[in-house]
Amino acid sequence: MSVSDLTKEEQDHVRDALRFLRIRFGTNKLLGQALRCKKDSIQQLVMGKYAVSANMAFKVARLAAVTFDDVTTGRYPVKGMCPHCGRGPG
């Protein structure tokens, strides 16, 4: 695994956001196109084989239309939010 500017916990939160977005987009290929990276890279990031860079966290935040802090602290995705329609809990 490579080195990252993000802590392990922050990387885990970004991975959670990537998993959520992968469901939202339907495939790694479509998510990769939206993030401008290869589908295999998405899969490797999610599986923890690559370290998550700060740049990727910014891309995820931009794509999700949330802040960098929301992604890296785990506030996105909101627990209970539907990955298909984006509807929140309650």
RADAJO-V888352 format. One record per pair of residues at least 24 apart in sequence whose ideal C-beta (glycine too) atoms are under 10 Angstrom apart, sorted by sequence separation. I is the first residue (numbers start at 0). J is the second residue. If there is no record, write none. Layout:
<<I:J> <I:J>>
//
This chain:
<<17:41> <21:45> <34:58> <17:42> <33:58> <34:59> <18:44> <33:59> <17:44> <18:45> <34:61> <35:62> <17:45> <33:61> <34:62> <30:59> <33:62> <14:44> <15:45> <13:44> <14:45> <13:45> <14:46> <30:62> <14:47> <10:44> <17:51> <16:51> <11:47> <10:47> <14:51> <13:51> <17:55> <24:62> <10:49> <12:51> <13:52> <16:55> <17:56> <20:59> <23:62> <7:47> <10:50> <11:51> <13:53> <16:56> <19:59> <23:63> <10:51> <14:55> <17:58> <9:51> <10:52> <13:55> <17:59> <20:62> <0:43> <7:50> <10:53> <13:56> <16:59> <20:63> <7:51> <9:53> <12:56> <13:57> <16:60> <19:63> <5:50> <10:55> <13:58> <14:59> <17:62> <3:49> <4:50> <5:51> <10:56> <13:59> <16:62> <17:63> <0:47> <1:48> <3:50> <4:51> <5:52> <9:56> <12:59> <13:60> <16:63> <0:48> <1:49> <2:50> <3:51> <4:52> <5:53> <0:49> <1:50> <3:52> <4:53> <16:65> <0:50> <1:51> <2:52> <3:53> <4:54> <5:55> <0:51> <1:52> <3:54> <5:56> <3:55> <4:56> <3:56> <16:69> <17:70> <23:76> <13:67> <16:70> <22:76> <15:70> <16:71> <20:75> <19:75> <20:76> <12:69> <13:70> <16:73> <19:76> <23:80> <9:67> <12:70> <13:71> <15:73> <16:74> <18:76> <19:77> <23:81> <24:82> <25:83> <9:68> <12:71> <16:75> <22:81> <23:82> <11:71> <12:72> <13:73> <15:75> <16:76> <22:82> <23:83> <9:70> <10:71> <12:73> <15:76> <19:80> <21:82> <22:83> <23:84> <9:71> <11:73> <12:74> <13:75> <19:81> <20:82> <23:85> <8:71> <9:72> <12:75> <19:82> <8:72> <9:73> <12:76> <18:82> <6:71> <8:73> <5:71> <19:85>>
//
